[in-house]
Amino acid sequence: MTGYALAWLVLVVSAVAVAALVFVVTPRWGRLRYLAAAVVLAWSLTPFRFDGEHWAPAFAVAIFRLFLEDGADARPSVFLLGSVTAMVLAVYLVVGIVLAAVKRRRDK
């Protein structure tokens, strides 16, 4: 296994662990904790090509370009993160609407 693949494997394992931790420590949030865990996973696992041949998590590229690289354009990575967040939110809302409709139908 190459170092590149190992780095992504470590990222996946740690992202799942952080998402599980967010889910466990936020029981008062109710169903919103599913959304929080999903956003953690989406942000952690969204790849972004930052040069011609290398990929990195979009949140890491955004942080580096926003705060650590002078004159770097962070807009593409931030736009990607915003788009992914919007998609996760849309799926969350659709699933919530479907579950509410099923529950309402079952209660009749």
Number of C-alpha atoms within 10 A of each C-alpha: 6 6 8 11 10 11 12 16 12 10 15 15 10 14 19 17 14 16 20 17 12 17 20 12 10 15 11 9 12 10 13 14 19 17 19 18 21 21 20 18 19 21 19 22 18 16 20 19 13 16 8 6 6 10 15 18 20 25 20 15 20 23 14 14 19 17 11 11 11 9 9 12 12 17 12 14 24 18 13 18 23 13 12 16 18 13 14 17 16 12 13 16 13 12 12 13 12 11 12 12 12 11 11 10 9 8 7 5
